[in-house]
Amino acid sequence: MKQRFCNLFLLFTIIILFSGELIAQAKFSEGYEAAHSGNYKKAVKIWIPLAEKGDASAQYTVGWMYESGQGVKKDLKKAIHWYLKSAQQEYKAAQYVLATLYEKGTGVEQDSSKALSYYLLAAEQGDPTSQYQVGNYYQYGIGTKKNNKQSIVWYQKAAEQGHVNAQIDLGYLYQSGETLERDYKKALDWYQSAAHQDNPVAQYQLAYMHENGLGTQQDYAKAIQLYKQSANNNYSQAAYKLGQIYEAGNVDGVDYKKAIAWYRLAALKGNTDAQFQLGQLSEMGKGTPKSIQRAIDWYTQASRRDHAEAYYRLATIYENGTTQYTRNIHPNLQKAFKNYQYASSLNYPLAHAKLAYFYENGIFTKVDKEAAILLYQKSSQKWAKTRLFKLVTHARCLKTATTLLFSEKLSCANRTLLREKIKLQKIKVISEDDKSLTDTYFTAAMTKGSSELTIRYTEDNEFSQATYTFVGRNNPSLIITVKNKLIETYGQPSYSQGNELQGEASFQWRLKDNIILRVFRLWPDTTTFVEYSQAEFFQ
């Protein structure tokens, strides 16, 4: 009798509990219907009492209402309160949402470690998205130490439940052999699984495997088919790839018309490589009328999305201008400089040297030799290495050079520098010819007693020798006057030859920076010369 009473009591308790659950489910569904019809305030009134009684799904839903501001005033603090209540009852949707809030720092202090802990709770309950996120956290060491083994475990769990990104990532890991032993067959299988879900990235990767015979027999026709599926599924990289294939002639010969069609499809979706390629085809007139204006338009679109080579191509066009188009571009060094700057900032190798040259020569910017040296050091071009050597050598030279000509240190001077300084002195030019190794100037108005100055350069336009001419007119003492003036600056000569009163004579100084200074006289006209020479060129 006692046993029968206990059984009846247990049955009654189960019925009561089950009935309560059914009632709660009915009330929850009533709230869902209200929310679905747009009556969020009614839904909240139904769900809050359920949440307060401990219903996990209601707690989660109320949290979402507070987070989104539907039916109640938006309040992240209250949203998190209800998410926590729900998560504590192992409601995986709430655990996942809390993970995302800690991941982004939304309503809470950003905390990758806490985000991982909530992703793990949901993942252990079988949530595939959380499993994938746990895989990412271990793969990249976010909120925990990097753990490739754990990463693969969770990617595998998510992928087996059909999580498309997990399938793609596993495919890539097997394909690359980075954290797993390379296995093209397994990579192919996972890409296939993701492609069956109509994923364009998976279709692209699968096409690549067929194109190159990885994990399967090479099948170019199958690859093209898959690239087209991916491209038509809005994956711009696949459209760009098809453009490359038709431009290269890998399918029944070169077909610029089809190449441009696929490039354009990719370009209109923001693919910068396709935009750049359309620029090149327009510039060269391949498959489309030759137009530098259209080329610039495509290059500009690509550059706005930080395509480094597009910046560089724009810079070269503006630096040199064009001559072979119906509507040509005039050189614009300011635009060239700006585009070289952008290309260099994006670490495009060829741009470093060009920008360095602009800084070295002060082209639409201040001369900055230090900046030029740093940029030349990043460059691999032969001409850039030559410029770097000269700049570094010049910088070292400036530390020891002392002898000046027009305030320029002679040991370190070149034709460009000396011409600039001479121009500032407003000295009359007798001859400046780049085809000659010699420049000549009239100096009577500046250097008393002199008639002209001749400056000689090496084939590399480095300073070699500078010679002032003092016309003697049968004045033997002229050399004495000039010599004494030089002694005031440089002290006594280190070497002398001849009689200063009669016949040919010369005096010589070796200056601190190894410049050879010589004053010498002809005979009998007594014309006197003052000559500065680089020691290596002195004879």
C-alpha positions as CSV (number, residue, x, y, z in Angstrom):
1,M,0.0,0.0,0.0
2,K,2.8,2.4,0.9
3,Q,4.7,1.5,-2.3
4,R,1.6,2.2,-4.4
5,F,1.2,5.6,-2.7
6,C,4.8,6.6,-3.5
7,N,4.4,5.6,-7.2
8,L,1.2,7.6,-7.5
9,F,2.9,10.6,-5.9
10,L,5.9,10.4,-8.3
11,L,3.6,10.1,-11.3
12,F,1.6,13.1,-10.1
13,T,4.8,15.2,-9.7
14,I,6.0,14.3,-13.2
15,I,2.7,15.3,-14.6
16,I,2.8,18.6,-12.8
17,L,6.3,19.4,-13.9
18,F,5.6,18.3,-17.5
19,S,2.5,20.4,-17.5
20,G,4.4,23.4,-16.2
21,E,7.0,22.9,-19.0
22,L,4.2,22.7,-21.5
23,I,2.6,25.9,-20.2
24,A,6.0,27.7,-20.3
25,Q,6.6,26.5,-23.8
26,A,3.1,27.7,-24.8
27,K,3.7,31.1,-23.2
28,F,7.1,31.4,-24.9
29,S,5.6,30.5,-28.3
30,E,2.9,33.2,-27.6
31,G,5.7,35.7,-27.1
32,Y,7.4,34.5,-30.3
33,E,4.2,35.0,-32.3
34,A,3.8,38.5,-30.9
35,A,7.4,39.4,-31.8
36,H,7.0,37.8,-35.2
37,S,4.0,40.0,-35.9
38,G,6.0,43.1,-34.8
39,N,4.5,43.6,-31.4
40,Y,7.7,43.5,-29.4
41,K,6.3,45.2,-26.3
42,K,3.8,42.4,-25.9
43,A,6.5,39.8,-26.5
44,V,8.7,41.3,-23.7
45,K,5.7,41.3,-21.3
46,I,5.2,37.6,-21.9
47,W,8.9,36.7,-21.8
48,I,10.1,38.7,-18.8
49,P,8.0,36.7,-16.2
50,L,9.2,33.5,-17.8
51,A,12.8,34.7,-17.6
52,E,12.3,35.7,-13.9
53,K,11.1,32.2,-13.2
54,G,14.3,30.7,-14.7
55,D,13.3,29.8,-18.2
56,A,16.7,29.8,-20.1
57,S,15.3,30.4,-23.5
58,A,13.2,33.3,-22.3
59,Q,16.3,34.7,-20.4
60,Y,18.2,34.6,-23.7
61,T,15.4,36.2,-25.7
62,V,14.9,39.0,-23.2
63,G,18.7,39.6,-23.3
64,W,18.5,39.9,-27.1
65,M,15.5,42.4,-26.7
66,Y,17.6,44.6,-24.4
67,E,20.6,44.3,-26.7
68,S,18.7,45.3,-29.8
69,G,16.3,47.7,-28.2
70,Q,13.2,45.9,-29.5
71,G,10.1,46.4,-27.3
72,V,12.3,47.9,-24.5
73,K,14.9,50.7,-24.2
74,K,18.2,49.5,-25.4
75,D,20.3,48.5,-22.3
76,L,23.5,46.4,-22.7
77,K,23.9,46.1,-19.0
78,K,20.5,44.4,-18.7
79,A,21.1,42.4,-21.8
80,I,24.3,40.9,-20.4
81,H,22.5,40.2,-17.1
82,W,20.0,38.0,-18.8
83,Y,22.5,36.4,-21.2
84,L,24.5,35.4,-18.1
85,K,21.4,33.9,-16.4
86,S,20.7,31.9,-19.5
87,A,24.4,30.8,-20.0
88,Q,24.6,29.6,-16.4
89,Q,21.8,27.2,-17.3
90,E,24.0,25.9,-20.2
91,Y,21.9,27.6,-22.9
92,K,24.4,27.5,-25.7
93,A,23.0,30.4,-27.7
94,A,23.5,32.7,-24.7
95,Q,27.0,31.3,-24.2
96,Y,27.8,32.0,-27.9
97,V,26.5,35.6,-27.7
98,L,28.4,36.3,-24.5
99,A,31.6,35.1,-26.3
100,T,31.0,37.5,-29.1
101,L,30.4,40.4,-26.7
102,Y,33.7,39.7,-24.8
103,E,35.5,39.2,-28.2
104,K,34.5,42.7,-29.4
105,G,34.3,44.5,-26.0
106,T,30.6,45.3,-26.5
107,G,29.0,46.3,-23.2
108,V,31.9,44.7,-21.3
109,E,35.7,45.1,-21.2
110,Q,37.2,43.3,-24.1
111,D,38.6,40.0,-22.9
112,S,39.7,37.3,-25.4
113,S,40.3,34.8,-22.6
114,K,36.7,35.1,-21.4
115,A,35.4,35.0,-25.0
116,L,37.2,31.7,-25.5
117,S,35.8,30.3,-22.3
118,Y,32.2,31.0,-23.4
119,Y,32.9,29.7,-27.0
120,L,34.2,26.5,-25.4
121,L,31.0,26.1,-23.3
122,A,28.9,26.4,-26.4
123,A,31.3,24.3,-28.5
124,E,31.2,21.4,-26.0
125,Q,27.4,21.4,-26.4
126,G,27.9,20.9,-30.1
127,D,27.4,24.4,-31.5
128,P,29.3,24.3,-34.8
129,T,29.9,28.0,-35.0
130,S,31.4,28.1,-31.5
131,Q,33.5,25.0,-32.4
132,Y,34.9,26.9,-35.4
133,Q,35.7,29.9,-33.3
134,V,37.5,27.8,-30.7
135,G,39.5,26.4,-33.6
136,N,40.4,29.9,-34.6
137,Y,41.4,30.9,-31.1
138,Y,43.8,28.0,-30.8
139,Q,45.1,28.3,-34.3
140,Y,46.1,32.0,-33.8
141,G,46.8,32.0,-30.1
142,I,43.9,34.4,-29.2
143,G,43.2,34.5,-25.5
144,T,45.3,31.3,-25.0
145,K,48.6,29.8,-26.1
146,K,48.7,28.7,-29.7
147,N,47.8,25.0,-29.9
148,N,47.6,23.6,-33.4
149,K,46.5,20.2,-32.2
150,Q,43.5,21.6,-30.4
151,S,42.7,23.9,-33.3
152,I,42.5,20.9,-35.7
153,V,40.2,19.0,-33.2
154,W,37.7,21.8,-33.1
155,Y,37.9,22.6,-36.8
156,Q,37.2,18.9,-37.4
157,K,34.1,18.9,-35.1
158,A,32.7,22.0,-36.8
159,A,33.5,20.7,-40.3
160,E,31.8,17.4,-39.6
161,Q,28.6,19.3,-38.7
162,G,28.8,21.1,-42.1
163,H,30.3,24.4,-41.0
164,V,31.5,25.6,-44.4
165,N,34.4,27.9,-43.1
166,A,35.8,25.1,-41.0
167,Q,35.7,22.8,-44.1
168,I,37.5,25.4,-46.1
169,D,40.1,26.0,-43.4
170,L,40.8,22.3,-43.0
171,G,41.1,22.0,-46.8
172,Y,43.7,24.8,-46.8
173,L,45.6,23.3,-43.8
174,Y,45.9,19.9,-45.6
175,Q,46.8,21.7,-48.9
176,S,49.5,23.9,-47.4
177,G,51.0,21.4,-45.0
178,E,51.5,24.3,-42.5
179,T,50.1,22.6,-39.4
180,L,49.1,19.3,-40.8
181,E,51.0,16.8,-42.9
182,R,50.2,17.8,-46.5
183,D,47.4,15.6,-47.9
184,Y,45.9,16.9,-51.2
185,K,43.3,14.2,-51.2
186,K,41.9,15.2,-47.8
187,A,42.1,18.9,-48.9
188,L,40.1,18.1,-52.0
189,D,37.5,16.2,-50.0
190,W,36.9,19.1,-47.6
191,Y,36.8,21.7,-50.4
192,Q,34.3,19.4,-52.1
193,S,32.1,19.3,-49.0
194,A,32.1,23.1,-48.8
195,A,31.5,23.5,-52.5
196,H,28.5,21.3,-52.3
197,Q,27.1,24.0,-50.1
198,D,27.5,26.4,-53.0
199,N,30.3,28.3,-51.3
200,P,32.2,30.4,-53.9
201,V,35.6,30.3,-52.0
202,A,35.4,26.5,-51.9
203,Q,34.5,26.4,-55.5
204,Y,37.5,28.5,-56.3
205,Q,39.9,26.3,-54.2
206,L,38.5,23.2,-55.8
207,A,39.0,24.7,-59.2
208,Y,42.6,25.4,-58.3
209,M,43.1,21.7,-57.2
210,H,41.7,20.5,-60.5
211,E,43.7,23.0,-62.6
212,N,47.0,21.8,-61.0
213,G,46.2,18.2,-60.5
214,L,46.4,18.2,-56.7
215,G,44.7,15.3,-55.1
216,T,43.1,14.4,-58.4
217,Q,43.9,14.1,-62.0
218,Q,44.5,17.4,-63.7
219,D,41.2,18.5,-65.4
220,Y,41.4,21.9,-67.0
221,A,37.8,21.8,-68.2
222,K,36.6,21.0,-64.7
223,A,38.7,23.8,-63.3
224,I,37.2,26.4,-65.7
225,Q,33.7,25.1,-64.9
226,L,34.3,25.6,-61.2
227,Y,36.0,29.0,-61.6
228,K,32.9,30.1,-63.5
229,Q,30.6,28.8,-60.8
230,S,32.6,30.7,-58.2
231,A,32.7,33.9,-60.3
232,N,28.9,33.7,-61.0
233,N,28.5,33.2,-57.3
234,N,30.0,36.7,-56.8
235,Y,33.6,35.7,-55.9
236,S,35.6,38.4,-57.6
237,Q,38.9,36.5,-57.3
238,A,37.5,33.7,-59.5
239,A,36.4,36.2,-62.1
240,Y,39.9,37.7,-62.0
241,K,41.4,34.3,-62.5
242,L,39.3,33.7,-65.5
243,G,40.4,37.0,-66.9
244,Q,44.1,35.8,-66.5
245,I,43.3,32.5,-68.2
246,Y,41.8,34.1,-71.3
247,E,44.4,36.8,-71.5
248,A,47.2,34.2,-71.3
249,G,45.5,32.0,-73.9
250,N,45.2,28.9,-71.8
251,V,41.8,28.1,-73.4
252,D,41.9,27.9,-77.2
253,G,44.3,30.8,-77.5
254,V,44.3,34.4,-76.4
255,D,40.8,36.0,-76.1
256,Y,41.1,39.6,-74.9
257,K,37.3,40.1,-75.3
258,K,36.5,37.3,-72.8
259,A,39.5,38.4,-70.6
260,I,38.2,41.9,-70.4
261,A,34.6,40.8,-69.6
262,W,35.8,38.7,-66.7
263,Y,38.2,41.4,-65.5
264,R,35.4,43.9,-65.6
265,L,33.1,41.7,-63.6
266,A,35.8,41.3,-60.9
267,A,36.7,45.0,-61.1
268,L,33.1,46.2,-60.6
269,K,33.1,44.0,-57.4
270,G,36.1,45.9,-56.1
271,N,38.9,43.5,-57.1
272,T,42.0,45.8,-57.3
273,D,44.1,43.3,-59.3
274,A,41.4,43.2,-62.0
275,Q,41.1,47.0,-62.0
276,F,44.9,47.3,-62.4
277,Q,44.9,44.8,-65.3
278,L,42.1,46.7,-67.1
279,G,44.3,49.8,-66.7
280,Q,47.2,48.0,-68.4
281,L,45.1,46.7,-71.2
282,S,43.7,50.2,-71.8
283,E,47.2,51.7,-71.7
284,M,48.5,49.1,-74.2
285,G,45.4,49.0,-76.3
286,K,45.0,45.2,-76.1
287,G,41.4,44.1,-76.7
288,T,40.2,47.6,-76.2
289,P,40.9,51.0,-77.8
290,K,44.2,52.5,-76.6
291,S,43.4,55.2,-74.0
292,I,45.6,56.6,-71.3
293,Q,42.7,58.4,-69.7
294,R,40.8,55.1,-69.2
295,A,44.0,53.5,-68.0
296,I,44.4,56.3,-65.4
297,D,40.8,55.8,-64.3
298,W,41.3,52.1,-63.7
299,Y,44.7,52.6,-62.0
300,T,43.1,55.3,-59.8
301,Q,40.2,53.0,-58.7
302,A,42.8,50.3,-57.8
303,S,45.0,52.8,-55.9
304,R,42.1,54.0,-53.8
305,R,42.0,50.5,-52.4
306,D,45.8,50.5,-51.7
307,H,47.0,48.7,-54.8
308,A,50.7,49.6,-54.6
309,E,51.6,48.9,-58.2
310,A,48.7,51.0,-59.4
311,Y,50.1,54.0,-57.4
312,Y,53.5,53.3,-59.0
313,R,52.1,53.1,-62.5
314,L,50.3,56.4,-62.0
315,A,53.5,58.0,-60.7
316,T,55.5,56.9,-63.7
317,I,52.8,58.3,-66.1
318,Y,52.8,61.6,-64.3
319,E,56.6,61.8,-64.1
320,N,57.2,61.2,-67.8
321,G,54.0,62.3,-69.5
322,T,52.8,60.5,-72.6
323,T,53.1,61.2,-76.4
324,Q,51.4,58.3,-78.2
325,Y,47.8,58.8,-77.4
326,T,44.9,60.8,-78.9
327,R,44.7,62.7,-75.5
328,N,48.1,62.8,-73.9
329,I,49.1,63.4,-70.3
330,H,51.5,66.3,-69.6
331,P,54.2,65.6,-66.9
332,N,53.1,66.5,-63.4
333,L,56.0,66.0,-61.0
334,Q,53.8,66.9,-58.0
335,K,51.4,64.1,-58.7
336,A,54.3,61.8,-59.5
337,F,55.9,62.5,-56.1
338,K,52.6,61.9,-54.2
339,N,52.0,58.6,-56.0
340,Y,55.5,57.4,-55.4
341,Q,55.0,58.3,-51.8
342,Y,51.9,56.1,-51.5
343,A,53.5,53.2,-53.4
344,S,56.5,53.3,-51.2
345,S,54.4,53.5,-48.0
346,L,52.8,50.2,-49.3
347,N,56.3,48.8,-49.6
348,Y,56.3,48.5,-53.4
349,P,60.0,47.9,-54.1
350,L,60.4,49.9,-57.3
351,A,58.8,53.0,-55.7
352,H,61.5,53.2,-52.9
353,A,64.2,54.2,-55.4
354,K,62.1,56.6,-57.4
355,L,61.0,58.4,-54.2
356,A,64.6,58.5,-53.0
357,Y,65.6,60.2,-56.2
358,F,62.9,62.9,-55.6
359,Y,64.2,63.5,-52.1
360,E,67.8,63.5,-53.2
361,N,67.2,66.1,-55.8
362,G,64.4,68.1,-54.1
363,I,61.8,67.4,-56.8
364,F,58.6,68.9,-55.5
365,T,59.9,68.4,-51.9
366,K,62.8,69.7,-49.8
367,V,66.1,68.1,-50.4
368,D,66.4,65.3,-47.8
369,K,69.5,63.2,-48.3
370,E,68.9,61.1,-45.1
371,A,65.4,60.1,-46.3
372,A,66.9,59.3,-49.7
373,I,69.6,57.1,-48.2
374,L,67.0,55.2,-46.2
375,L,64.8,54.6,-49.3
376,Y,67.8,53.6,-51.5
377,Q,68.7,51.1,-48.8
378,K,65.3,49.4,-49.4
379,S,65.9,49.2,-53.1
380,S,67.4,46.4,-55.1
381,Q,67.8,48.2,-58.5
382,K,71.4,48.6,-59.7
383,W,71.1,52.3,-60.3
384,A,69.7,52.8,-56.8
385,K,72.6,51.0,-55.3
386,T,74.9,53.3,-57.3
387,R,73.1,56.4,-56.0
388,L,73.2,55.0,-52.4
389,F,77.0,54.5,-52.6
390,K,77.4,58.1,-53.9
391,L,75.2,59.5,-51.2
392,V,76.8,57.6,-48.4
393,T,80.3,58.5,-49.7
394,H,79.2,62.1,-50.0
395,A,77.9,62.1,-46.4
396,R,81.2,60.7,-45.1
397,C,83.1,63.2,-47.2
398,L,81.2,66.2,-45.7
399,K,82.4,65.2,-42.2
400,T,86.1,65.7,-43.2
401,A,86.0,68.2,-46.1
402,T,87.1,71.8,-45.3
403,T,88.1,73.6,-48.6
404,L,85.3,75.7,-49.9
405,L,84.4,77.1,-53.3
406,F,81.3,79.3,-53.3
407,S,80.5,77.8,-49.9
408,E,80.5,74.3,-51.3
409,K,82.9,71.7,-49.9
410,L,85.1,70.9,-52.9
411,S,86.1,67.4,-52.0
412,C,82.4,66.4,-52.0
413,A,81.1,68.6,-54.8
414,N,79.6,67.7,-58.1
415,R,78.5,69.6,-61.2
416,T,74.9,70.0,-60.1
417,L,75.9,71.4,-56.6
418,L,78.5,73.8,-58.0
419,R,76.3,75.1,-60.7
420,E,73.6,75.9,-58.2
421,K,76.0,77.8,-55.9
422,I,77.5,79.7,-58.8
423,K,74.1,80.6,-60.1
424,L,73.3,82.1,-56.7
425,Q,76.5,84.3,-57.0
426,K,75.1,85.7,-60.3
427,I,78.4,85.0,-62.1
428,K,78.3,85.3,-65.8
429,V,78.5,81.9,-67.7
430,I,80.9,81.7,-70.5
431,S,80.2,78.0,-71.2
432,E,78.1,75.3,-69.5
433,D,77.8,72.2,-71.7
434,D,76.7,68.9,-70.3
435,K,78.4,67.1,-73.2
436,S,81.8,68.6,-72.1
437,L,83.7,67.9,-68.9
438,T,84.4,71.6,-68.4
439,D,82.4,74.7,-67.4
440,T,83.8,78.2,-67.7
441,Y,82.8,81.5,-66.0
442,F,83.7,85.2,-66.2
443,T,84.9,86.1,-62.6
444,A,86.4,89.6,-62.9
445,A,83.4,91.2,-61.2
446,M,83.7,88.9,-58.2
447,T,87.4,87.9,-57.7
448,K,89.6,91.0,-58.1
449,G,92.3,90.5,-60.7
450,S,90.9,87.3,-62.1
451,S,89.4,87.0,-65.6
452,E,87.8,83.5,-65.6
453,L,87.2,80.3,-63.7
454,T,87.4,76.9,-65.3
455,I,85.9,73.9,-63.5
456,R,86.6,70.4,-64.7
457,Y,84.6,67.3,-63.8
458,T,84.9,63.5,-64.1
459,E,82.8,61.5,-66.4
460,D,80.5,61.0,-63.4
461,N,80.2,64.8,-63.0
462,E,82.2,64.8,-59.8
463,F,84.5,67.7,-59.1
464,S,88.0,67.3,-60.4
465,Q,89.7,70.7,-60.7
466,A,89.0,74.4,-60.5
467,T,91.4,77.0,-62.1
468,Y,91.3,80.8,-61.7
469,T,93.1,82.8,-64.3
470,F,94.9,86.1,-63.4
471,V,96.1,87.9,-66.5
472,G,99.7,89.1,-65.9
473,R,100.4,91.7,-68.5
474,N,104.2,91.5,-67.9
475,N,103.8,91.8,-64.1
476,P,106.3,89.3,-62.5
477,S,105.2,90.3,-59.0
478,L,101.6,89.2,-59.6
479,I,102.4,85.7,-58.4
480,I,103.8,87.1,-55.2
481,T,100.6,89.1,-54.6
482,V,98.4,86.0,-55.2
483,K,100.7,83.7,-53.2
484,N,100.7,86.1,-50.1
485,K,96.9,86.3,-50.3
486,L,96.7,82.5,-50.2
487,I,99.2,82.4,-47.3
488,E,96.7,84.5,-45.2
489,T,94.2,81.6,-45.5
490,Y,96.3,78.4,-45.8
491,G,99.7,79.3,-44.3
492,Q,103.0,78.7,-45.9
493,P,103.2,76.5,-49.0
494,S,104.6,73.0,-48.5
495,Y,106.4,73.0,-51.8
496,S,107.8,75.7,-54.2
497,Q,109.7,75.6,-57.5
498,G,111.4,78.3,-59.6
499,N,112.2,82.0,-59.0
500,E,109.2,84.1,-58.0
501,L,110.8,87.2,-59.6
502,Q,111.7,85.6,-63.0
503,G,110.8,82.7,-65.2
504,E,108.2,80.0,-64.5
505,A,107.4,79.4,-60.9
506,S,104.9,77.5,-58.7
507,F,103.9,77.1,-55.1
508,Q,101.9,74.2,-53.7
509,W,99.8,73.4,-50.6
510,R,98.3,70.0,-49.5
511,L,95.3,71.0,-47.5
512,K,93.7,69.2,-44.6
513,D,91.1,67.5,-46.7
514,N,93.7,66.4,-49.3
515,I,92.8,69.1,-51.8
516,I,95.9,70.2,-53.7
517,L,96.2,74.0,-54.0
518,R,98.7,75.3,-56.5
519,V,99.6,78.8,-57.7
520,F,101.9,78.9,-60.8
521,R,103.0,81.5,-63.4
522,L,103.7,81.3,-67.1
523,W,106.6,83.2,-68.7
524,P,107.2,85.6,-70.2
525,D,103.6,86.9,-70.2
526,T,103.4,86.3,-66.3
527,T,99.8,85.1,-66.4
528,T,99.2,83.4,-63.1
529,F,96.8,80.6,-62.2
530,V,95.3,79.4,-58.9
531,E,94.3,75.7,-59.1
532,Y,92.3,73.5,-56.7
533,S,92.5,69.8,-57.5
534,Q,91.3,66.6,-56.0
535,A,94.5,64.8,-54.9
536,E,93.5,61.6,-56.9
537,F,93.3,63.7,-60.1
538,F,96.3,65.9,-59.5
539,Q,99.2,65.3,-61.9
